[in-house]
Amino acid sequence: MKGIYHGESDPLELIDGKEYEIIGKNEKMHMYSVIDETGEDYMYDMDSFEITEEWVFIIFKRAIHAK
């Protein structure tokens, strides 16, 4: 899944307006696991992201290209 970050920019965390890979989510904590500017995954608040590509679409797209 991918999402655009909206919030304060930090060159060691997230940049406002940039699209990031979201690799997981914790509904209970309302957090996404995001690959940030360090190249590692960290938890960030879901409200800070505008989802641009859902996991279902990504799986479908990969299946089409695998044929």
JOGI-V896342 format. One record per helix or strand of 2 or more residues. SS is the DSSP state (2 for helix, 1 for strand). FROM is the first residue (numbers start at 1). LEN is the number of residues. Records with the same first field share a line. If there is no record, write none. Layout:
# JOGI-V896342
SS=FROM-LEN / FROM-LEN
This chain:
# JOGI-V896342
1=2-4 / 19-8 / 31-5 / 41-5 / 49-5
2=46-3 / 55-12
